[in-house]
Amino acid sequence: MGGFDKAKDKTEQLIGRAKEKLGDATDNEGMANEGRAQELKGKAKEEWHDLQEKGDDKLHDAKERLTGDDEDDRR
């Protein structure tokens, strides 16, 4: 996963957590729930990006084993 995607996912989680805390502090249940949802959405995106990265790595490793060469060595 790119650093930019990771930063966006973490930012979304932090904003969600802040909304949740603010909602709790002001007895605004709607804002607290919105914050929890936003934090969960950020976590889900982060997990999805991590899974994509792992899949790409596995695909690259399998391709190396099948072809017998390392693409990184050619550069």
Stockholm file with secondary structure:
# STOCKHOLM 1.0

chainA/1-75         MGGFDKAKDKTEQLIGRAKEKLGDATDNEGMANEGRAQELKGKAKEEWHDLQEKGDDKLHDAKERLTGDDEDDRR
#=GR chainA/1-75 SS CCHHHHHHHHHHHHHHHHHHHHHHHTTCHHHHHHHHHHHHHHHHHHHHHHHHHHHHHHHHHHHHHHHSCCGGGGC
#=GC SS_cons        CCHHHHHHHHHHHHHHHHHHHHHHHTTCHHHHHHHHHHHHHHHHHHHHHHHHHHHHHHHHHHHHHHHSCCGGGGC
//
